[in-house]
C-alpha cells in the first residue's frame, strides 16, 4: 500500500518531522511492504518557513530587527533570488514565541519588526512577499508593518502615533512618506487559514486577545480601536476590508496588509500543498491512504487548519484520511462529517497530558500500527 503523510507539529512535544517518523514506524510495523511519502506542511502559521524550505530552494536570510516589545532581535526569513521572492513568517519578529508568559501585553505590542524584515527583503531585490500569518503577539491591525514601510499615523493634534494596539483609537490622520514609493510595486500575499473578520465577537480582539495577555476590558478596548481605525481608513483611504473573511488574522495584520499594500489572501494549506505538488504525488504514486494530524484537534481545525485543508484535498481524489492528534477536543462525528475516516488521540485521561506529551512518539507508533493492522486484514 502507498501512504502519504502530511501532519502538523505536536506543539510542545514533537516537530512535524518527528511526527512523520513516528507514523512511518507504525505503518511499517503493520505493513512491511508499505511505500511511504511525506510532506512538511503548514497552514501559514508556526512552521511556515520550515515548510517552504522543505519544498523549494531558498536562502535563509538574517536581519537585525526588533521583537513585538521593541527589543533588538535577529530574525530570519527566506529569499529566492531566482524569482525575487521572499517568504516571511510573522511570528519570527512579532510572535508570542518571543515572549515569556508574563511579558504578554497585547496592548503594547507591534508588528513593526516584521516591517523591518520586509524592508530588508525588498532592499535585496524581493518583488513578491509571501507572509505566513499566525502565532502573533499583536493586535495592531498591521499599522506596525505599515509604519516601518512609509505610512505615518497621526493623532488629533498631528502628532505621530506609536503603532501599538493601545493607540488604534487615537489615529485620526494617515499619510504616506516618500519611503513608501519603494513598496508600491511589491506584490504581497497574506497566507493564513482563519476566516475571522477584523472586529466584532468573532474578530481579532475577542477571539485571540486573551491568549495574548488581554483582560476582558482590554479586549473591548482593542475591538473599539479596530472599529475606529477602520472608520478612519474609510475616510482617509476610501477602503473597507474589515469584514472580508480572514481580515482578523494575526491581530488584524491580514487587514493591514490588504488595506495598506493591496495584499491578496491565500489559504495557507492550499498554497503549500500546491507548492509541494501534492496532487501530482497522489496521482503518480497511486496513494491509498493519507495520514495527517496535529497536537490538538478542536473546533478551529474544522474551520481552517492544516487537517481541514488536507481532508478537502483528499476528498477531490477520493483518498481516505486518517488523523492522529495529542488531544481530541471536538466530537469525532464532526470530523467524520468533514471527511476523516478515523481519528485517534495519544491522550489517556488516566495517565494525564504530561505522559502523552513525553511519550508522544511511542504512542503515535502504537496507535498507527494497531489501526492499520486491523484495517489491512
C-alpha positions as CSV (number, residue, x, y, z in Angstrom):
1,X,0.0,0.0,0.0
2,X,1.1,3.6,-0.6
3,X,0.8,6.2,2.1
4,X,1.2,10.0,2.1
5,X,2.0,11.7,5.4
6,X,1.1,15.4,5.9
7,X,1.0,16.1,9.6
8,X,1.5,19.3,11.5
9,X,3.7,19.5,14.6
10,X,2.5,18.4,18.0
11,X,3.2,21.8,19.7
12,X,5.4,21.4,22.8
13,X,6.0,17.8,22.1
14,X,7.1,16.8,18.5
15,X,8.1,18.5,15.4
16,X,6.3,17.7,12.1
17,X,9.4,15.6,11.1
18,X,9.2,13.6,14.4
19,X,5.5,13.0,13.9
20,X,6.3,11.7,10.4
21,X,8.9,9.4,11.7
22,X,6.6,8.0,14.4
23,X,3.7,7.5,11.9
24,X,6.1,5.9,9.4
25,X,7.4,3.4,12.0
26,X,3.8,2.4,13.0
27,X,2.9,1.9,9.3
28,X,6.0,-0.2,8.6
29,X,5.2,-2.5,11.5
30,X,1.7,-3.0,10.3
31,X,2.5,-3.1,6.6
32,X,6.1,-4.4,5.9
33,X,5.7,-3.8,2.1
34,X,4.5,-0.2,2.5
35,X,5.7,2.8,0.4
36,X,5.7,6.0,2.4
37,X,5.9,9.5,1.1
38,X,5.7,12.7,3.3
39,X,5.3,16.4,3.1
40,X,6.2,19.0,5.7
41,X,3.3,21.4,5.6
42,X,1.8,24.4,7.4
43,X,-1.4,26.3,7.5
44,X,0.6,29.6,7.2
45,X,1.2,29.9,11.0
46,X,4.0,28.4,13.0
47,X,6.3,26.3,10.8
48,X,5.6,28.2,7.6
49,X,9.3,28.8,6.8
50,X,10.2,25.2,7.6
51,X,7.5,24.0,5.2
52,X,8.7,26.4,2.5
53,X,12.4,25.4,2.9
54,X,11.5,21.7,2.6
55,X,9.7,22.3,-0.7
56,X,11.7,24.9,-2.7
57,X,15.3,26.1,-2.8
58,X,15.7,29.3,-0.8
59,X,18.4,31.2,1.2
60,X,17.9,31.7,4.9
61,X,18.5,35.4,5.5
62,X,19.2,37.0,8.8
63,X,18.2,40.6,9.6
64,X,18.6,42.8,12.6
65,X,15.1,43.8,13.7
66,X,13.0,44.0,16.9
67,X,10.6,41.9,18.7
68,X,6.9,42.9,19.5
69,X,8.1,44.8,22.6
70,X,10.7,46.8,20.5
71,X,13.7,44.9,21.8
72,X,16.6,44.2,19.5
73,X,16.4,40.9,17.7
74,X,18.0,38.9,14.9
75,X,15.3,37.1,12.9
76,X,15.3,35.1,9.7
77,X,13.3,34.9,6.5
78,X,13.7,33.0,3.3
79,X,14.8,34.6,0.0
80,X,14.6,33.1,-3.5
81,X,16.8,35.3,-5.6
82,X,15.9,33.5,-8.8
83,X,12.3,34.8,-8.8
84,X,12.8,37.8,-6.4
85,X,10.5,36.3,-3.8
86,X,10.7,36.5,0.0
87,X,8.9,34.3,2.5
88,X,8.4,35.8,5.9
89,X,6.8,34.2,9.0
90,X,5.1,36.9,11.1
91,X,5.9,35.1,14.4
92,X,9.7,35.3,13.8
93,X,9.6,39.0,14.8
94,X,6.1,39.6,16.1
95,X,5.2,36.3,17.7
96,X,4.2,35.0,21.1
97,X,7.1,32.6,20.9
98,X,9.4,35.6,21.5
99,X,7.8,36.5,24.9
100,X,7.7,35.0,28.3
101,X,4.2,34.4,29.5
102,X,4.4,37.3,32.0
103,X,5.5,39.6,29.1
104,X,2.3,39.1,27.1
105,X,0.7,42.5,26.9
106,X,-1.0,42.9,23.5
107,X,-1.9,46.5,24.2
108,X,1.8,47.4,23.9
109,X,2.9,45.1,21.1
110,X,3.7,46.0,17.5
111,X,4.3,44.3,14.1
112,X,7.0,47.0,13.4
113,X,9.8,44.4,13.5
114,X,8.1,42.3,10.8
115,X,8.0,45.5,8.7
116,X,11.8,45.8,9.1
117,X,12.1,42.3,7.7
118,X,10.1,43.2,4.7
119,X,12.2,46.4,4.3
120,X,15.3,44.2,4.2
121,X,13.9,41.7,1.7
122,X,12.9,44.5,-0.7
123,X,16.4,46.1,-0.4
124,X,17.8,42.7,-1.5
125,X,15.6,42.7,-4.6
126,X,12.4,41.0,-3.5
127,X,9.4,42.0,-5.6
128,X,7.0,39.4,-4.1
129,X,6.4,38.8,-0.4
130,X,4.5,35.8,1.0
131,X,3.8,36.3,4.6
132,X,2.7,33.4,6.8
133,X,0.4,34.7,9.5
134,X,-0.1,33.0,12.8
135,X,1.3,32.9,16.3
136,X,1.3,36.7,16.6
137,X,1.6,38.6,19.9
138,X,0.0,41.7,18.4
139,X,-3.4,43.4,17.8
140,X,-2.2,46.5,15.9
141,X,-4.1,45.8,12.6
142,X,-0.7,45.8,10.8
143,X,0.0,49.5,11.4
144,X,3.4,48.5,12.8
145,X,4.4,47.0,9.4
146,X,2.9,49.9,7.6
147,X,4.9,52.4,9.8
148,X,8.1,50.6,9.0
149,X,7.4,50.9,5.3
150,X,6.5,54.5,5.0
151,X,3.0,55.1,6.4
152,X,2.6,57.8,9.1
153,X,-0.3,57.6,11.6
154,X,-1.2,60.8,13.4
155,X,-3.5,61.8,16.3
156,X,-5.9,64.7,16.5
157,X,-3.0,67.1,17.3
158,X,-1.0,66.0,14.3
159,X,1.5,64.1,16.5
160,X,2.8,60.7,15.2
161,X,1.2,57.7,16.9
162,X,3.3,54.8,18.1
163,X,1.9,51.8,16.2
164,X,0.6,49.6,19.0
165,X,-2.8,48.1,19.9
166,X,-3.4,50.6,22.7
167,X,-3.2,53.5,20.2
168,X,-5.6,52.3,17.5
169,X,-8.3,54.6,18.8
170,X,-6.0,57.7,18.7
171,X,-5.4,57.5,14.9
172,X,-7.1,60.3,13.0
173,X,-4.9,61.0,10.1
174,X,-3.0,58.7,7.7
175,X,-0.2,59.9,5.5
176,X,2.5,58.3,3.2
177,X,6.1,59.4,3.2
178,X,8.4,59.3,0.2
179,X,9.8,56.0,1.5
180,X,6.5,54.2,0.7
181,X,7.2,54.5,-3.1
182,X,9.7,51.7,-2.8
183,X,6.9,49.3,-1.9
184,X,4.2,50.4,-4.4
185,X,5.2,47.7,-7.0
186,X,5.8,44.9,-4.5
187,X,3.2,42.2,-4.6
188,X,2.0,41.0,-1.1
189,X,0.3,37.7,-0.2
190,X,-1.1,37.1,3.2
191,X,-1.0,33.4,3.8
192,X,-3.4,32.1,6.5
193,X,-6.3,29.8,7.2
194,X,-8.6,31.7,9.5
195,X,-11.8,33.4,8.5
196,X,-12.3,35.9,11.3
197,X,-13.4,39.4,10.4
198,X,-11.4,42.4,11.8
199,X,-13.7,43.3,14.7
200,X,-16.8,42.1,16.5
201,X,-17.4,39.0,18.6
202,X,-15.6,36.8,16.1
203,X,-12.9,39.4,15.4
204,X,-9.2,39.6,16.2
205,X,-9.5,41.0,19.7
206,X,-12.4,38.9,21.0
207,X,-11.1,35.6,19.6
208,X,-7.4,35.9,20.1
209,X,-6.9,38.8,22.6
210,X,-7.0,36.7,25.8
211,X,-4.2,34.3,24.7
212,X,-2.1,37.4,24.0
213,X,-2.5,38.7,27.6
214,X,-5.6,41.0,27.2
215,X,-8.1,41.3,30.0
216,X,-11.8,41.5,29.2
217,X,-11.8,45.2,29.5
218,X,-8.7,45.4,27.2
219,X,-10.4,43.2,24.6
220,X,-13.4,45.5,24.5
221,X,-11.0,48.5,24.2
222,X,-9.0,46.8,21.4
223,X,-12.1,45.9,19.5
224,X,-13.3,49.5,19.7
225,X,-9.9,50.6,18.5
226,X,-10.2,48.3,15.4
227,X,-13.6,49.7,14.6
228,X,-12.3,53.3,14.9
229,X,-9.2,52.6,12.7
230,X,-11.4,51.1,10.0
231,X,-13.7,54.2,10.1
232,X,-10.6,56.5,9.7
233,X,-9.3,54.3,6.9
234,X,-12.7,54.5,5.1
235,X,-12.4,58.3,5.3
236,X,-8.7,58.7,4.5
237,X,-8.1,55.9,2.1
238,X,-11.6,55.0,0.8
239,X,-11.1,51.3,1.6
240,X,-13.1,48.9,3.8
241,X,-11.9,45.3,4.2
242,X,-12.9,44.8,7.8
243,X,-15.5,42.2,7.1
244,X,-13.5,40.3,4.5
245,X,-13.1,36.7,5.8
246,X,-9.6,36.4,7.2
247,X,-9.1,40.2,7.9
248,X,-8.8,39.4,11.6
249,X,-5.9,37.0,11.2
250,X,-2.8,37.8,13.4
251,X,-4.4,40.6,15.3
252,X,-5.7,42.2,12.1
253,X,-2.3,42.1,10.3
254,X,-4.1,40.5,7.3
255,X,-6.4,43.5,7.3
256,X,-3.4,45.9,7.4
257,X,-1.6,44.1,4.6
258,X,-4.7,44.2,2.3
259,X,-5.5,47.8,3.2
260,X,-2.0,49.4,3.0
261,X,-0.4,47.1,0.4
262,X,-3.3,45.6,-1.6
263,X,-2.3,42.1,-0.4
264,X,-4.1,39.1,-1.7
265,X,-5.3,36.4,0.8
266,X,-4.2,32.8,0.2
267,X,-5.2,29.7,2.0
268,X,-2.1,28.5,3.7
269,X,-2.8,24.8,3.4
270,X,-3.8,25.1,-0.3
271,X,-0.8,27.2,-1.1
272,X,1.7,24.8,0.4
273,X,0.1,21.7,-0.9
274,X,0.1,23.1,-4.4
275,X,3.7,24.3,-4.0
276,X,4.7,20.8,-2.9
277,X,2.8,19.4,-5.9
278,X,0.8,17.0,-3.7
279,X,-2.0,16.4,-6.2
280,X,0.7,15.1,-8.6
281,X,2.2,12.9,-5.9
282,X,-1.3,11.4,-5.2
283,X,-1.8,10.5,-8.8
284,X,1.7,9.4,-9.8
285,X,2.3,7.3,-6.7
286,X,-1.2,5.9,-6.5
287,X,-1.7,6.9,-2.9
288,X,-4.0,4.6,-0.9
289,X,-4.1,6.5,2.5
290,X,-3.3,10.0,3.7
291,X,-2.3,10.4,7.3
292,X,-2.5,13.9,8.9
293,X,-2.8,15.3,12.4
294,X,-1.7,17.9,14.9
295,X,-1.2,18.4,18.6
296,X,-4.8,19.4,19.3
297,X,-7.7,18.8,17.1
298,X,-10.6,21.2,18.0
299,X,-13.2,23.4,16.6
300,X,-10.5,25.6,14.9
301,X,-9.4,22.5,13.0
302,X,-12.8,22.3,11.4
303,X,-12.7,25.9,10.4
304,X,-9.4,26.1,8.5
305,X,-6.3,24.5,9.9
306,X,-4.0,22.1,8.2
307,X,-6.0,18.9,8.8
308,X,-9.1,20.5,7.3
309,X,-7.1,21.5,4.2
310,X,-5.6,18.0,3.8
311,X,-9.1,16.4,4.1
312,X,-10.6,18.8,1.5
313,X,-7.8,18.0,-1.0
314,X,-8.1,14.2,-0.3
315,X,-11.8,14.3,-1.0
316,X,-11.1,15.5,-4.5
317,X,-9.0,12.4,-5.1
318,X,-11.3,10.1,-3.1
319,X,-8.4,9.1,-0.8
320,X,-9.3,8.1,2.8
321,X,-7.8,10.2,5.6
322,X,-6.6,9.0,9.0
323,X,-5.9,11.7,11.6
324,X,-3.7,11.4,14.7
325,X,-3.5,14.0,17.5
326,X,-2.3,14.6,21.0
327,X,-5.7,15.7,22.3
328,X,-9.1,15.4,20.6
329,X,-11.3,18.3,21.7
330,X,-14.2,18.1,19.2
331,X,-16.8,15.5,18.6
332,X,-15.4,12.7,16.4
333,X,-18.6,12.7,14.4
334,X,-17.9,16.3,13.3
335,X,-14.6,15.1,11.9
336,X,-16.3,12.2,10.1
337,X,-18.7,14.7,8.5
338,X,-15.6,16.6,7.5
339,X,-14.3,13.5,5.8
340,X,-11.9,11.9,8.3
341,X,-12.2,8.1,8.2
342,X,-10.6,7.7,11.6
343,X,-9.2,10.0,14.3
344,X,-7.0,8.8,17.2
345,X,-5.6,10.7,20.2
346,X,-2.5,9.9,22.3
347,X,-4.0,11.4,25.4
348,X,-5.2,8.9,28.0
349,X,-7.2,10.6,30.8
350,X,-6.0,8.0,33.4
351,X,-2.3,9.0,32.6
352,X,-2.6,12.7,32.0
353,X,-1.4,15.2,29.5
354,X,2.3,15.2,30.6
355,X,2.5,11.4,30.0
356,X,1.0,11.7,26.5
357,X,3.4,14.6,25.6
358,X,6.5,12.9,26.9
359,X,5.7,9.6,25.2
360,X,4.0,11.0,22.1
361,X,6.3,9.3,19.6
362,X,5.8,5.8,21.0
363,X,2.1,6.3,21.4
364,X,1.7,7.5,17.8
365,X,3.6,4.5,16.6
366,X,1.4,2.1,18.6
367,X,-1.9,3.7,17.6
368,X,-1.0,3.8,13.9
369,X,0.3,0.2,14.0
370,X,-2.9,-1.0,15.7
371,X,-5.2,0.8,13.3
372,X,-3.6,-0.4,10.1
373,X,-3.2,-4.0,11.4
374,X,-7.0,-4.1,11.7
375,X,-7.6,-2.0,8.6
376,X,-5.5,-4.2,6.3
377,X,-6.8,-7.5,7.4
